Each structure stands twice: as C-alpha cells, then as structure tokens.
Amino acid sequence: MDLKESCGSQGSQESSSLHPTSWQAFAHTSTLHGLRFVFPYGQPSARRLLWAAALLACLGLLALESAERLAYFLSYPHVTSVDAVVSSSLVFPAITICNLNAYRFSRLTRNDLYHAGELLALLDVHLTIPQPHLAEPDVLAFLQEKANFTAYRPKAFSMKEFIERVGHDLKEMIARMNALRHMHSDKRILRNAKIYAYMNEYKHTHRGTTLPRHSRDQSQRLSDTVMNDRGEDCGDTGVSVM
C-alpha cells in the first residue's frame, strides 16, 4: 500500500513538471530575446538568474534612452541655416536726400528775412539781429545789410517759392547720379529734398511752436507731398553727395 502511494506521488510530481505554466508557455512563444531563458522548463538554475539580470539591464537602458529622446523632442529643437551669397549688383532703395543745412545763406533776400527771419532763427520778433556779438563778421555784415527794413515795403511771400529758390541745388549738392533702370526728373528729387529739409529744420529749431500764419497751409500741403513721394521707387540708383 505504501509503495503504491509513494509511486503515485512521484508520478504526479513528474507529470506536473512536464506540463508548463502559463508564463513558461508565453516566454517560449515570445519574440523577446532571452525571455525563454528566464522562464525555462524544469528547475531554476544560475543561468536563469544571469539571463534575468541581463534582460532587466537592457530594458533599463531602453527606458533611459527613450526618456532622453522624448525630452529632446518635447524641447522643440530647430536648426537655422544661413547661406551668404555675394551679389555683384543690388537694387537701390527709394531714397530721400536730406541736408541738415536746409537753406543757402547767400541766397537770402531782404524780403525773405522780413517774412522768415524769425523762422530761420536769424532775427527775433522785433526783426533785429539777436546777440550780434556772437556772429561771424561776414555773416553779421550780410545780416545788417539785408535786415535794414527802414522805409521797406514788404512784398508777397510764398513758402514754396522760398524753398525752391533758397534751398540747395541738386546739381551742386550731388556729384553724380546713375540710374540703371530709370530716374525721376531732377526737379522732382530736388523739390522733395528741399521740402523735407525744411520740415526737419523747423521741427528741430522751433519745438512747441507752429509755422507762421501766412505759410502754415502751404507747408502742410508740401509735407503731404513729401509723404506721398517718399514711397516711390527710384530704381537701381547710385548717389554720391558732395
């Protein structure tokens, strides 16, 4: 009786070892390399521990590298590539010529000083020379001659005519101008240069004041003309200013 029972128990143990568990069945059918050595058939061994350690180390490295790449992707990296190309010719932009010395002193007349002397900061409100001791001798002599308004009868004054006559001449101010495509007339460029110079001169000289009443409307129209003309294309132009 005892012999039969012992034989039966041994047979049951051998039969149970011959039937693999679900993990063993999965490990032997999985394509993950080394997993079938971690869950082998039969009794555990040192080989199983070595394969388990190697598999865990590989999985750890995979997780670490994946996390590092994911963090790099979420940082939105970008690369800017700049190529420098040397060109033999460039399109010259639209220009406005501005001379800080807006008017030619030698072209002033007595009528100009009478109407615009205060505007040009050459005379005061009483039409007299302010601080004559600070002026150069030749300038003082010229002003004393032109600012003598004794028995003088002023004539009509036009700000537009004054700017075109007293402003700088394009042929004297520009040494040369070459246009490869086209070029506006000298008169148009000269007009814009004079008007813009006048507006800047008045803005910096008389801050907080307005133009004289007789020229305020004319200056506003001239300013609008400048703003309209500054956006035009002057072509491929080379300018040399004296």
C-alpha positions in Angstrom: 0.0 0.0 0.0 2.7 2.4 1.0 4.7 1.5 -2.1 1.8 2.3 -4.3 1.2 5.6 -2.7 4.8 6.7 -3.0 5.0 5.7 -6.6 1.8 7.6 -7.2 3.1 10.8 -5.6 6.3 10.6 -7.6 4.4 10.1 -10.8 2.1 13.1 -10.1 5.2 15.3 -9.5 6.8 14.2 -12.7 3.6 14.8 -14.6 3.2 18.3 -13.2 6.8 19.2 -14.2 6.1 18.0 -17.7 3.1 20.5 -18.1 4.5 24.1 -18.4 2.9 27.0 -16.6 1.3 29.9 -18.5 4.4 32.1 -18.0 6.6 29.4 -19.4 4.3 28.9 -22.4 4.3 32.7 -23.0 8.1 33.0 -22.6 8.8 30.2 -25.1 6.4 31.7 -27.7 7.5 35.3 -27.2 9.9 37.0 -29.7 11.6 39.0 -26.9 15.2 37.7 -26.9 16.2 35.9 -23.7 12.8 35.7 -22.1 12.6 32.0 -22.6 15.8 31.5 -20.7 14.3 33.4 -17.7 11.4 31.0 -17.5 12.8 27.7 -18.6 11.2 24.3 -18.3 12.4 22.4 -15.3 14.2 23.5 -12.1 15.6 27.1 -11.7 19.4 27.5 -12.2 22.1 30.1 -12.1 21.8 30.5 -15.8 18.2 31.8 -15.3 19.5 34.5 -12.9 22.1 35.7 -15.3 19.6 35.9 -18.2 17.1 37.8 -15.9 19.8 40.3 -14.9 20.9 40.9 -18.5 17.3 41.3 -19.7 16.5 43.8 -16.9 19.6 45.8 -17.7 18.7 46.0 -21.3 15.2 47.1 -20.5 16.5 49.8 -18.2 18.8 51.1 -20.9 16.0 51.1 -23.4 13.7 53.1 -21.0 16.5 55.6 -20.2 17.3 56.3 -23.9 13.6 56.5 -24.8 13.1 59.1 -22.0 16.1 61.1 -23.1 14.9 61.2 -26.7 11.3 62.1 -25.7 12.6 65.0 -23.6 14.7 66.2 -26.5 11.6 66.0 -28.8 9.5 68.0 -26.4 12.1 70.8 -26.3 11.2 71.6 -29.9 14.7 71.8 -31.3 15.4 73.7 -34.5 18.3 74.4 -36.8 18.8 77.7 -38.7 20.8 77.5 -41.8 22.1 80.7 -43.4 23.7 80.9 -46.8 25.6 84.0 -47.8 25.5 84.8 -51.5 27.7 87.6 -52.9 25.9 89.7 -55.5 27.6 91.9 -58.0 24.7 94.4 -58.0 21.9 95.3 -55.6 18.6 97.1 -56.1 19.0 100.5 -54.5 16.0 101.5 -52.3 13.9 104.6 -52.6 15.8 107.5 -51.1 15.1 111.0 -49.8 18.1 113.4 -49.7 18.2 115.4 -46.5 20.7 118.2 -46.0 20.9 119.4 -42.4 21.8 122.9 -43.7 18.4 123.4 -45.2 18.9 126.8 -46.9 21.7 128.6 -48.7 22.5 131.7 -46.7 23.9 133.6 -49.7 20.5 133.3 -51.5 18.5 135.1 -48.8 16.9 138.4 -49.7 15.6 141.3 -47.6 12.0 140.1 -48.2 13.0 136.6 -47.1 14.4 137.9 -43.8 11.3 140.0 -43.3 8.9 137.1 -43.5 11.1 134.1 -42.5 13.9 135.7 -40.5 12.3 134.6 -37.2 11.6 131.2 -38.6 15.2 130.7 -39.6 16.4 132.0 -36.1 18.3 134.8 -37.8 16.1 137.6 -36.4 14.0 138.0 -33.3 10.4 139.0 -33.0 11.4 142.7 -33.4 13.2 141.9 -36.7 16.6 142.7 -35.2 19.7 140.6 -35.0 19.8 138.6 -31.7 23.2 138.6 -30.0 25.2 140.2 -32.8 28.5 139.8 -30.9 28.3 136.0 -31.4 28.0 136.2 -35.2 31.0 136.0 -37.6 32.0 139.3 -39.2 31.0 138.4 -42.7 27.6 136.9 -41.5 26.9 140.0 -39.4 27.7 142.3 -42.2 25.3 140.4 -44.5 22.5 140.4 -41.9 23.0 144.1 -41.2 22.6 144.9 -44.8 19.6 142.7 -45.5 17.9 143.3 -42.2 17.7 147.1 -42.7 13.9 147.5 -43.0 13.8 151.3 -42.8 11.2 152.5 -45.2 10.9 149.0 -46.6 7.7 147.8 -48.1 7.4 144.0 -47.9 6.3 142.0 -50.9 4.1 138.9 -51.1 5.9 135.8 -49.7 5.4 132.2 -50.8 6.9 129.5 -48.7 7.0 127.1 -51.7 8.9 129.7 -53.9 11.2 130.4 -51.0 12.2 126.8 -50.5 12.7 126.1 -54.2 14.8 129.3 -54.6 16.9 129.3 -51.4 17.1 125.5 -51.0 20.1 123.6 -52.2 20.5 123.0 -55.9 20.6 119.3 -56.9 23.4 119.8 -59.4 25.6 121.5 -56.8 24.8 119.0 -54.0 25.1 115.7 -55.9 28.3 115.0 -57.7 26.8 112.2 -59.9 23.7 110.0 -60.1 23.5 106.9 -62.3 20.2 105.0 -62.8 20.3 101.6 -64.4 16.6 101.3 -64.9 15.1 104.8 -64.7 15.4 108.0 -62.8 12.9 110.7 -61.8 13.5 114.2 -63.1 15.9 116.4 -61.2 13.2 118.9 -60.4 11.1 116.2 -58.6 14.0 115.0 -56.5 15.1 118.5 -55.7 11.7 119.5 -54.6 11.3 116.6 -52.2 14.9 117.2 -50.8 14.2 120.8 -50.1 10.8 120.3 -48.6 11.9 117.5 -46.3 15.0 119.5 -45.2 12.8 122.5 -44.4 10.3 120.5 -42.3 13.2 118.9 -40.3 14.9 122.3 -39.8 11.7 123.8 -38.5 10.9 120.9 -36.2 14.3 121.0 -34.5 14.6 124.8 -34.4 11.1 125.7 -33.2 9.9 123.0 -30.9 6.4 123.6 -29.4 5.6 126.4 -32.0 3.7 126.5 -35.2 4.6 127.8 -38.6 3.8 131.5 -39.4 0.2 132.1 -40.3 0.9 133.0 -43.9 2.8 129.8 -44.6 1.2 127.2 -42.4 -1.2 125.9 -45.1 1.5 125.8 -47.7 3.8 123.8 -45.5 1.1 121.3 -44.7 0.5 120.8 -48.4 4.2 120.4 -49.0 4.5 118.0 -46.2 1.8 115.8 -47.6 3.6 115.9 -51.0 6.8 114.7 -49.3 5.0 111.8 -47.6 3.4 110.7 -50.9 6.7 111.0 -52.9 8.9 109.1 -50.4 7.4 105.8 -51.1 8.2 105.8 -54.8 10.9 103.6 -56.3 13.9 105.4 -57.6 15.3 102.4 -59.4 18.8 101.0 -59.2 20.4 104.3 -58.3 23.9 105.2 -57.2 24.2 108.5 -55.5 27.3 110.5 -54.4 26.6 113.5 -52.3 29.1 116.3 -52.1 
